[in-house]
């Protein structure tokens, strides 16, 4: 079972953050085209979880209005536990 992870407990590489930003930039126009409510989209919360392999971190967001989910699996080497992590 994946384990929820707090953002303050991890450090994510710039490359992984750029990949997540690219996903957001690509999905934004699609959401606008289908009429997604901008206020609801602004309220979408990103979440993290450690997958069962114990090495892969998943960054994801549930889209409003039943539109699904966007996610990015971040492999070991592109994230690490923060020095003050409570994992």
BELURUR-V972404 format. One record per backbone hydrogen bond with DSSP energy under -0.5 kcal/mol. CO is the residue of the C=O (numbers start at 1). NH is the residue of the N-H. E is the energy in kcal/mol with one decimal. If there is no record, write none. Layout:
co->CO nh->NH e->E
co->CO nh->NH e->E
This chain:
co->3 nh->50 e->-3.2
co->5 nh->48 e->-0.6
co->6 nh->9 e->-1.8
co->7 nh->10 e->-1.4
co->9 nh->82 e->-2.5
co->11 nh->80 e->-2.0
co->13 nh->17 e->-2.0
co->14 nh->18 e->-2.6
co->15 nh->19 e->-2.1
co->16 nh->20 e->-2.0
co->17 nh->21 e->-2.4
co->18 nh->22 e->-2.3
co->19 nh->23 e->-1.8
co->20 nh->24 e->-2.1
co->21 nh->25 e->-2.4
co->22 nh->26 e->-2.0
co->23 nh->27 e->-2.3
co->24 nh->28 e->-1.9
co->25 nh->29 e->-0.7
co->26 nh->30 e->-0.7
co->27 nh->31 e->-2.6
co->28 nh->32 e->-2.4
co->29 nh->33 e->-2.4
co->30 nh->34 e->-1.6
co->31 nh->36 e->-2.7
co->32 nh->35 e->-1.2
co->37 nh->41 e->-2.3
co->38 nh->42 e->-2.2
co->39 nh->43 e->-1.0
co->41 nh->44 e->-1.3
co->45 nh->62 e->-0.5
co->47 nh->60 e->-2.6
co->48 nh->5 e->-1.9
co->49 nh->51 e->-0.6
co->49 nh->58 e->-3.3
co->50 nh->3 e->-2.3
co->51 nh->54 e->-2.4
co->55 nh->57 e->-0.5
co->56 nh->51 e->-3.0
co->57 nh->59 e->-0.6
co->57 nh->74 e->-4.2
co->58 nh->49 e->-1.6
co->58 nh->60 e->-0.5
co->59 nh->72 e->-2.5
co->60 nh->47 e->-3.0
co->61 nh->63 e->-0.6
co->61 nh->70 e->-2.2
co->63 nh->68 e->-0.5
co->64 nh->67 e->-1.6
co->68 nh->63 e->-2.9
co->70 nh->61 e->-2.3
co->72 nh->59 e->-2.8
co->72 nh->74 e->-0.5
co->73 nh->75 e->-0.7
co->74 nh->57 e->-2.8
co->75 nh->78 e->-2.2
co->78 nh->13 e->-2.5
co->79 nh->77 e->-0.9
co->80 nh->11 e->-2.8
co->82 nh->85 e->-2.1
